[in-house]
Amino acid sequence: MENKLSFYNTLTRKVEKFVPNVDGKVAMYTCGPTVYHFAHIGNLRSYIMEDILEKTLRYIGYDVKRVMNITDVGHLSSDADTGEDKMLKGAKREHKTVMEIAKFYTDAFFKDCGKLNIKTPDVVEPATNCIPEFIHMITVLLEKGYAYEAGGNIYFDTSKLKDYYVFSSQSEKELMVGVRDDVDEDENKKNKSDFVLWFTKSKFDDQELKWDSP
């Protein structure tokens, strides 16, 4: 399919002609909302932009399939893998269960999207529906040496992925960790840039949602 559509390529830092992996077909993934509270206008801006992109691709003639997750578990209130699970925080705030909170704010999110004429993605998948896939993926990462256990948690070892920093255009030394007052360093990490893949029960004794650890 011929088109004049071009995008800015974050990897090459250049504007390049769009060429899909499969002629005439485009697969899109949208990082969906964490449904512990109402979406604000800054959140919705992202979905407006992705909706415009999807509709533009369809207008040109592409067969587009867009998938979006709903984060209904596992989103912490801190950028440093610390703090409360936002879903649990919302449940405590409103004296409801996590699942009640998730359903209410998922419905509210799509109601807001409807008011803004944002098309619902072809596939919408809550994170809690994909726990077996997450466990399998983490198990494979452990087996291949890309993840490790420490302090009762499982972390991704960023040192094993040589091009981990390629999209940031910064080296590991250039990235600063713990510069904000609300960001605490995790002593269990091998590298400051490592991140948690799975918390065990020891992280949150009162966690409402639990699954067997990988």
Residue pairs with C-beta under 8 A, 6 or more apart in sequence:
1 23
1 24
1 60
1 61
1 62
3 18
3 60
3 61
4 17
5 17
5 18
5 56
5 57
5 60
6 15
6 16
6 17
6 18
7 15
7 16
7 18
8 14
8 15
8 16
9 15
9 16
10 167
11 166
11 167
13 169
20 26
20 62
21 27
24 61
24 62
24 63
25 62
25 63
25 64
25 65
26 57
26 62
26 63
26 64
26 65
27 64
27 65
27 66
27 67
28 50
28 53
28 54
28 57
28 64
28 65
28 66
28 67
28 121
29 66
29 67
29 68
30 47
30 50
30 66
30 67
30 68
30 69
30 121
31 46
31 68
31 69
32 68
32 69
32 70
32 71
32 124
33 39
33 43
33 70
33 71
33 105
33 106
33 109
34 71
34 72
34 75
34 86
34 87
35 70
35 71
35 72
35 87
35 101
35 102
35 104
35 105
35 106
35 109
36 75
36 86
36 87
36 89
36 90
36 101
36 102
36 105
37 86
37 90
37 105
38 105
38 108
38 109
38 112
39 108
39 109
39 112
44 112
44 113
44 116
44 118
47 113
47 116
47 118
48 116
48 118
50 66
51 117
51 118
51 119
54 64
54 66
54 119
55 119
57 64
58 64
64 122
65 122
65 123
66 121
66 122
66 123
67 121
67 122
67 123
67 124
67 125
68 121
68 123
68 124
68 125
69 124
69 125
69 126
69 127
69 130
70 102
70 106
70 124
70 125
70 126
70 127
71 127
72 87
72 98
72 99
72 102
72 106
72 126
72 127
72 128
73 85
73 87
73 98
73 127
73 128
73 209
74 85
74 87
74 127
75 85
75 86
75 87
76 82
76 83
76 84
76 85
76 86
77 83
77 84
77 85
77 86
77 89
78 182
78 183
78 184
79 180
79 182
79 183
80 178
80 183
80 184
80 185
80 186
81 186
81 195
81 196
82 184
82 186
84 204
85 204
85 207
87 98
87 101
87 102
87 209
88 98
88 204
88 206
88 207
88 208
90 98
90 101
90 105
91 97
91 98
91 100
91 101
91 208
94 101
96 104
97 208
98 208
98 209
102 126
102 128
106 126
110 120
113 120
127 134
128 209
131 211
134 198
135 211
135 212
135 214
138 147
138 154
138 197
138 198
138 214
139 214
141 147
141 156
141 197
142 148
142 149
142 154
142 214
145 157
145 160
146 156
146 157
146 160
146 161
147 154
147 155
147 156
147 157
147 197
148 154
148 155
148 157
148 190
149 155
150 188
150 189
150 190
151 186
151 187
151 188
152 199
152 200
152 202
152 203
153 188
153 196
153 198
153 199
153 200
153 203
154 196
154 197
154 198
154 213
154 214
155 188
155 189
155 190
155 194
155 195
155 196
155 197
156 194
156 195
156 196
156 197
157 190
157 191
157 194
158 164
158 191
158 193
158 194
158 195
159 190
159 191
164 193
165 171
165 172
165 175
168 175
172 191
172 193
175 193
177 183
177 185
177 192
177 193
178 184
178 185
178 192
185 192
186 196
198 213
198 214
200 213
201 207
201 210
